Amino acid sequence: MSANQRSRRKLEKTAPIFAALGDQTRLYLVARLSAEGPLSIARLTQGGSVTRQAVTKHLRVLAHAGLAGCSRRGRQSVWELEPEPLEAARRCLDGISAQWDDALDRLKKAVEG
């Protein structure tokens, strides 16, 4: 498999993660789960203008992308952030950043040379 094919596969694997994070409400939920740890839907809706039903829908999108998981604690559903997909997305962005750095270095050398 060529480097180009590996790069394309990596992008295809991380695209659902970026799609899930592209919504302001979901990004907020990820930030809360990251900062506060596992939370119930009741806690996630406290102090906000988003309904429980909407929060549940957004959490399911995050779960489908592998970013969050749910477990039962008594009568409550508790949601927790899954860090590995975020790490995969970070690695993907690091690779893209490195490509831009290389391109800018080449441009600088071309302009100065």
Steps between C-alpha positions, in 0.01 A plus 500: 500500500636840400542793737220678314264206552589482872438871535163469326396209724597699809289794381205272423525348848505838675237676285206385719681636805540843343140490377376428853715778645379746236185579697520763776279305741696178456829683539365650822398154625847362421658791689276437802569128503871568464508754784253338740524128425200268467167683525134411489270656245335693782836656592583570138175693452523703823539871441466475124234573247518161328233243588576154634369354176737714293796422726421129467493533122836678497653242734389222266679674213813520714463133590459403134831679427661313791548816706272413792362196672205442728458279804219453748540599862179415672224681314733746330686482173849633554703620203877494484749634248700245301845660455648279225298648210604849613862385498453362147357834390790683663751278320321566173517877555867471600569327167318769306685769696834336415406496131422873515829568677686310227315688226576835662867406539517409130333828407739697719802329341362563152439869573836551672697286255 
